[in-house]
């Protein structure tokens, strides 16, 4: 390679990297599947998959509310907190901005089933008040973000504590992997619907994963770090908080 | 922040019953989901101009809303268009990477085109819905659908609290910025975590004050949804 071709190659690679990381538009939001992107049959399918989890969460919530009617307000406050978190811009490791999902921190404080309901309301608000995501794809988005995310995060946290990883590392893994699991689910949802003639369904899923992971891994790391710092600060303020994550 | 709400409260169909509007929206959405590009483009024009008139939006302002899902749309469409294979026969344009050809086929281009049109036409319908039905009316629709009462109450309360929080968040965020709180990566994380902590403290204080206020008003565990 001559010097000038080397320059050209590095220049192109640099530009590509820039566009994949820093050069994203300001609104680099959590990647919800947009309105109308999935065919009607698949929309119905994901709604059907998501609804049992939602009902399970609702039943859990009803128990909490019946035991103590005032907890309605605390639940709503937490839901609002998660929504606000998802509207904030978080500087990511690569210099781009992303929006924390708040799922990790919510799961640690309330357990996954309650968060599946609150997360769904958040998604509904995002679709109705911020035009993020969509109503026809709400089932698919809620399944990836409010079901897979929290439950994976919770499982990872429990597992990490079992093998004696430190509290901070466990929290980091919980938030970061919940984030990644959400995007893996989104990749699967898209890959199954738009199979590639040359690659087959599985190949297509990998293709989507590749593209999403380029943009999402730094964001997941950012989310993990933020959750650790935030969790520690909040725990300092409320040393006696009842944690569903079962921290002690 | 919640501009959609402002637009919705000023639209010309405010007095029309929310159930009728929702029903109309569902029919539009189904047409867009199930039909083919020609009809979808027609729907875009029709529903789009209807929305602009009803919601009193200029074309420029209306068009800006279509930039919101643009990142997702572009990334996904490019992903769907590009495909890889070992033999270069089926491609219309391709480049050789190692032993693999990566490029676009006529089939993948057609798929991306149809998808783009369908997605955008559905988005036009959803924008019609959110620009004509303010949140208050969405709650009414939810209670007509017989969702559990406590779920609707929590949704309603959440909506109220979001505004309280937004104000506080905005103030804290601004003052942190003024003190170089988001100056580099490390301070950004600390600032944002501090912001989270302050919000939690605010949250608990709000909760205590509201509990007291409700206690005084003989709260019995029910918020009237206004059926």
Boltz contact constraints between the chains, C-beta under 6 A:
constraints:
  - contact:
      token1: [A, 25]
      token2: [B, 71]
      max_distance: 6.0
  - contact:
      token1: [A, 31]
      token2: [B, 72]
      max_distance: 6.0
  - contact:
      token1: [A, 34]
      token2: [B, 69]
      max_distance: 6.0
  - contact:
      token1: [A, 34]
      token2: [B, 72]
      max_distance: 6.0
  - contact:
      token1: [A, 34]
      token2: [B, 119]
      max_distance: 6.0
  - contact:
      token1: [A, 35]
      token2: [B, 122]
      max_distance: 6.0
  - contact:
      token1: [A, 35]
      token2: [B, 123]
      max_distance: 6.0
  - contact:
      token1: [A, 35]
      token2: [B, 126]
      max_distance: 6.0
  - contact:
      token1: [A, 36]
      token2: [B, 118]
      max_distance: 6.0
  - contact:
      token1: [A, 36]
      token2: [B, 119]
      max_distance: 6.0
  - contact:
      token1: [A, 36]
      token2: [B, 122]
      max_distance: 6.0
  - contact:
      token1: [A, 37]
      token2: [B, 119]
      max_distance: 6.0
  - contact:
      token1: [A, 40]
      token2: [B, 33]
      max_distance: 6.0
  - contact:
      token1: [A, 65]
      token2: [B, 150]
      max_distance: 6.0
  - contact:
      token1: [A, 69]
      token2: [B, 221]
      max_distance: 6.0
  - contact:
      token1: [A, 70]
      token2: [B, 211]
      max_distance: 6.0
  - contact:
      token1: [A, 72]
      token2: [B, 154]
      max_distance: 6.0
  - contact:
      token1: [A, 73]
      token2: [B, 207]
      max_distance: 6.0
  - contact:
      token1: [A, 73]
      token2: [B, 210]
      max_distance: 6.0
  - contact:
      token1: [A, 74]
      token2: [B, 207]
      max_distance: 6.0
  - contact:
      token1: [A, 75]
      token2: [B, 154]
      max_distance: 6.0
  - contact:
      token1: [A, 76]
      token2: [B, 154]
      max_distance: 6.0
  - contact:
      token1: [A, 76]
      token2: [B, 157]
      max_distance: 6.0
  - contact:
      token1: [A, 76]
      token2: [B, 158]
      max_distance: 6.0
  - contact:
      token1: [A, 76]
      token2: [B, 161]
      max_distance: 6.0
  - contact:
      token1: [A, 77]
      token2: [B, 161]
      max_distance: 6.0
  - contact:
      token1: [A, 77]
      token2: [B, 203]
      max_distance: 6.0
  - contact:
      token1: [A, 77]
      token2: [B, 207]
      max_distance: 6.0
  - contact:
      token1: [A, 79]
      token2: [B, 158]
      max_distance: 6.0
  - contact:
      token1: [A, 80]
      token2: [B, 158]
      max_distance: 6.0
  - contact:
      token1: [A, 80]
      token2: [B, 161]
      max_distance: 6.0
  - contact:
      token1: [A, 80]
      token2: [B, 162]
      max_distance: 6.0
  - contact:
      token1: [A, 80]
      token2: [B, 165]
      max_distance: 6.0
  - contact:
      token1: [A, 81]
      token2: [B, 199]
      max_distance: 6.0
  - contact:
      token1: [A, 81]
      token2: [B, 203]
      max_distance: 6.0
  - contact:
      token1: [A, 83]
      token2: [B, 162]
      max_distance: 6.0
  - contact:
      token1: [A, 84]
      token2: [B, 165]
      max_distance: 6.0
  - contact:
      token1: [A, 84]
      token2: [B, 169]
      max_distance: 6.0
  - contact:
      token1: [A, 91]
      token2: [B, 185]
      max_distance: 6.0
  - contact:
      token1: [A, 91]
      token2: [B, 188]
      max_distance: 6.0
  - contact:
      token1: [A, 121]
      token2: [B, 155]
      max_distance: 6.0
  - contact:
      token1: [A, 121]
      token2: [B, 158]
      max_distance: 6.0
  - contact:
      token1: [A, 128]
      token2: [B, 130]
      max_distance: 6.0
  - contact:
      token1: [A, 129]
      token2: [B, 2]
      max_distance: 6.0
  - contact:
      token1: [A, 129]
      token2: [B, 4]
      max_distance: 6.0
  - contact:
      token1: [A, 131]
      token2: [B, 65]
      max_distance: 6.0
  - contact:
      token1: [A, 131]
      token2: [B, 68]
      max_distance: 6.0
  - contact:
      token1: [A, 135]
      token2: [B, 126]
      max_distance: 6.0
  - contact:
      token1: [A, 194]
      token2: [B, 80]
      max_distance: 6.0
  - contact:
      token1: [A, 196]
      token2: [B, 83]
      max_distance: 6.0
  - contact:
      token1: [A, 197]
      token2: [B, 107]
      max_distance: 6.0
  - contact:
      token1: [A, 198]
      token2: [B, 83]
      max_distance: 6.0
  - contact:
      token1: [A, 198]
      token2: [B, 85]
      max_distance: 6.0
  - contact:
      token1: [A, 208]
      token2: [B, 79]
      max_distance: 6.0
  - contact:
      token1: [A, 211]
      token2: [B, 79]
      max_distance: 6.0
  - contact:
      token1: [A, 225]
      token2: [B, 189]
      max_distance: 6.0
  - contact:
      token1: [A, 226]
      token2: [B, 189]
      max_distance: 6.0
  - contact:
      token1: [A, 226]
      token2: [B, 192]
      max_distance: 6.0
  - contact:
      token1: [A, 229]
      token2: [B, 189]
      max_distance: 6.0
  - contact:
      token1: [A, 229]
      token2: [B, 193]
      max_distance: 6.0
  - contact:
      token1: [A, 230]
      token2: [B, 193]
      max_distance: 6.0
  - contact:
      token1: [A, 230]
      token2: [B, 196]
      max_distance: 6.0
  - contact:
      token1: [A, 233]
      token2: [B, 193]
      max_distance: 6.0
  - contact:
      token1: [A, 233]
      token2: [B, 197]
      max_distance: 6.0
  - contact:
      token1: [A, 234]
      token2: [B, 197]
      max_distance: 6.0
  - contact:
      token1: [A, 234]
      token2: [B, 200]
      max_distance: 6.0
